[in-house]
Amino acid sequence: MRKIFLLLIVISASCKKDNTPPDLQLKTGSGYTYSDLTLTLGAHFTVGMIANSGASDLQLIYTEVAFDGANTTRLVSRIWMTAAEANHCEKDITITTRNQAGTERWVFDVNDADGRISKKEIRVTVQ
């Protein structure tokens, strides 16, 4: 009976699907923005994204923005991964703030082939 129980545990463990989402990190080197900040009207900043696959191949990196506390976001860029980028991808995006005071919430996303998403966010106060 004990052998049957152990066999069932081994079979059960081997059937579990890896549910690891893709990993998304923001570059922290010189010239890159990776945390909340305050900028002037029409200022530029660069965000570098580093994505690594989890359980499935990388599929898409995209950037969204929401202004002044709005819940809805606007798609700013969408980059589909090539076969060479299925496991690792690095992309930079240069952003220009609005010529209007307020807040901008920038959301950086990476999707894998099974629909899992990882996100990072930067809030910009524009003065």
VOPAGU-2260 file (C-alpha; in pm, 1 decimal, decimal comma):
REM VOPAGU-2260
SITE   aa  ch    i         X         Y         Z
SITE  MET   A    0       0,0       0,0       0,0
SITE  ARG   A    1     286,6     235,6      84,1
SITE  LYS   A    2     446,9     178,4    -259,1
SITE  ILE   A    3     121,5     264,3    -434,6
SITE  PHE   A    4      90,4     584,0    -230,3
SITE  LEU   A    5     448,1     687,6    -317,0
SITE  LEU   A    6     387,4     608,2    -683,8
SITE  LEU   A    7      77,4     830,7    -683,8
SITE  ILE   A    8     276,3    1116,1    -528,6
SITE  VAL   A    9     548,5    1086,0    -794,0
SITE  ILE   A   10     292,8    1077,6   -1077,8
SITE  SER   A   11     104,9    1374,1    -932,2
SITE  ALA   A   12     423,1    1579,3    -895,3
SITE  SER   A   13     535,1    1504,9   -1250,1
SITE  CYS   A   14     198,4    1615,6   -1394,9
SITE  LYS   A   15     205,2    1964,4   -1244,3
SITE  LYS   A   16     260,8    2229,0   -1509,5
SITE  ASP   A   17     532,8    2484,5   -1450,5
SITE  ASN   A   18     346,3    2812,2   -1407,9
SITE  THR   A   19     646,5    3043,7   -1384,7
SITE  PRO   A   20     571,8    3380,9   -1548,1
SITE  PRO   A   21     835,3    3563,1   -1750,7
SITE  ASP   A   22    1083,5    3772,1   -1554,6
SITE  LEU   A   23    1093,4    4145,1   -1624,3
SITE  GLN   A   24    1357,8    4377,0   -1482,5
SITE  LEU   A   25    1434,7    4741,3   -1552,3
SITE  LYS   A   26    1792,4    4842,1   -1631,6
SITE  THR   A   27    1952,5    5041,8   -1349,8
SITE  GLY   A   28    2266,8    5165,5   -1519,1
SITE  SER   A   29    2368,5    5519,7   -1606,5
SITE  GLY   A   30    2115,0    5691,5   -1830,3
SITE  TYR   A   31    1824,4    5462,8   -1737,2
SITE  THR   A   32    1518,4    5545,3   -1528,5
SITE  TYR   A   33    1394,0    5260,8   -1308,3
SITE  SER   A   34    1199,3    5430,2   -1027,7
SITE  ASP   A   35     943,4    5706,9    -974,2
SITE  LEU   A   36    1063,1    6058,7   -1054,3
SITE  THR   A   37     968,6    6422,9   -1109,1
SITE  LEU   A   38    1043,6    6590,0   -1443,7
SITE  THR   A   39     969,3    6911,9   -1630,1
SITE  LEU   A   40     719,9    6950,4   -1912,5
SITE  GLY   A   41     836,9    6777,2   -2231,6
SITE  ALA   A   42    1135,9    6608,1   -2064,7
SITE  HIS   A   43    1287,0    6283,5   -2195,6
SITE  PHE   A   44    1381,4    5969,0   -2005,1
SITE  THR   A   45    1487,7    5618,9   -2109,0
SITE  VAL   A   46    1368,9    5289,6   -1963,8
SITE  GLY   A   47    1554,5    4968,0   -2041,7
SITE  MET   A   48    1365,3    4641,0   -2012,1
SITE  ILE   A   49    1526,6    4300,3   -1964,4
SITE  ALA   A   50    1294,5    4002,0   -2009,9
SITE  ASN   A   51    1370,1    3634,9   -1950,3
SITE  SER   A   52    1133,6    3349,3   -2024,4
SITE  GLY   A   53     972,7    3149,6   -1746,1
SITE  ALA   A   54     770,2    2838,6   -1828,7
SITE  SER   A   55     705,9    2947,0   -2190,1
SITE  ASP   A   56     878,4    3147,4   -2461,3
SITE  LEU   A   57     861,6    3525,3   -2454,7
SITE  GLN   A   58     605,6    3662,6   -2696,2
SITE  LEU   A   59     550,5    4035,7   -2653,9
SITE  ILE   A   60     682,5    4341,3   -2471,5
SITE  TYR   A   61     453,0    4641,2   -2456,6
SITE  THR   A   62     428,1    4977,8   -2284,3
SITE  GLU   A   63     115,8    5156,6   -2161,4
SITE  VAL   A   64      54,3    5496,4   -2003,9
SITE  ALA   A   65    -225,2    5639,5   -1789,2
SITE  PHE   A   66    -253,0    6010,7   -1716,5
SITE  ASP   A   67    -360,8    6191,8   -1399,1
SITE  GLY   A   68    -477,2    5891,7   -1197,3
SITE  ALA   A   69    -693,6    5736,2   -1470,2
SITE  ASN   A   70    -750,9    5361,0   -1450,8
SITE  THR   A   71    -748,4    5311,2   -1823,9
SITE  THR   A   72    -418,9    5296,2   -2002,4
SITE  ARG   A   73    -317,4    5382,5   -2354,2
SITE  LEU   A   74     -94,6    5147,9   -2552,3
SITE  VAL   A   75     225,5    5331,0   -2648,6
SITE  SER   A   76     443,5    5058,6   -2798,3
SITE  ARG   A   77     418,2    4689,4   -2880,7
SITE  ILE   A   78     719,1    4476,9   -2976,9
SITE  TRP   A   79     674,9    4112,8   -3081,4
SITE  MET   A   80     964,6    3882,6   -2997,2
SITE  THR   A   81    1160,0    3710,7   -3272,1
SITE  ALA   A   82    1261,1    3344,3   -3249,1
SITE  ALA   A   83    1607,5    3458,4   -3135,0
SITE  GLU   A   84    1443,8    3650,9   -2845,9
SITE  ALA   A   85    1223,4    3365,2   -2718,3
SITE  ASN   A   86    1432,0    3317,3   -2401,2
SITE  HIS   A   87    1596,7    3656,3   -2346,6
SITE  CYS   A   88    1524,2    4004,4   -2476,6
SITE  GLU   A   89    1646,3    4355,8   -2398,9
SITE  LYS   A   90    1465,4    4665,0   -2526,5
SITE  ASP   A   91    1503,3    5037,1   -2454,3
SITE  ILE   A   92    1228,8    5293,1   -2489,7
SITE  THR   A   93    1274,4    5670,1   -2474,7
SITE  ILE   A   94     972,2    5853,2   -2339,0
SITE  THR   A   95     880,9    6221,5   -2359,2
SITE  THR   A   96     655,1    6363,1   -2089,5
SITE  ARG   A   97     350,1    6565,9   -2184,0
SITE  ASN   A   98     363,1    6944,0   -2211,4
SITE  GLN   A   99     108,0    6954,8   -1932,5
SITE  ALA   A  100     155,4    6930,3   -1556,2
SITE  GLY   A  101      15,8    6617,4   -1392,6
SITE  THR   A  102     100,9    6254,4   -1333,9
SITE  GLU   A  103     194,6    5982,4   -1579,3
SITE  ARG   A  104     187,7    5614,2   -1484,7
SITE  TRP   A  105     406,9    5415,1   -1724,1
SITE  VAL   A  106     350,3    5037,8   -1723,6
SITE  PHE   A  107     599,7    4800,8   -1886,6
SITE  ASP   A  108     469,0    4449,7   -1961,4
SITE  VAL   A  109     606,6    4122,8   -2095,3
SITE  ASN   A  110     382,3    3832,3   -2205,8
SITE  ASP   A  111     478,5    3472,9   -2265,5
SITE  ALA   A  112     327,8    3230,0   -2516,8
SITE  ASP   A  113      83,4    3095,9   -2253,2
SITE  GLY   A  114     -50,6    3442,0   -2165,0
SITE  ARG   A  115     134,2    3496,6   -1836,6
SITE  ILE   A  116     227,5    3861,7   -1779,6
SITE  SER   A  117     487,3    4037,3   -1567,2
SITE  LYS   A  118     474,5    4414,2   -1513,3
SITE  LYS   A  119     687,7    4697,7   -1382,9
SITE  GLU   A  120     565,7    5051,2   -1328,2
SITE  ILE   A  121     716,3    5399,9   -1306,2
SITE  ARG   A  122     518,5    5704,5   -1192,9
SITE  VAL   A  123     627,4    6041,6   -1325,5
SITE  THR   A  124     519,1    6372,1   -1177,3
SITE  VAL   A  125     535,6    6636,9   -1449,0
SITE  GLN   A  126     576,2    6997,1   -1327,8
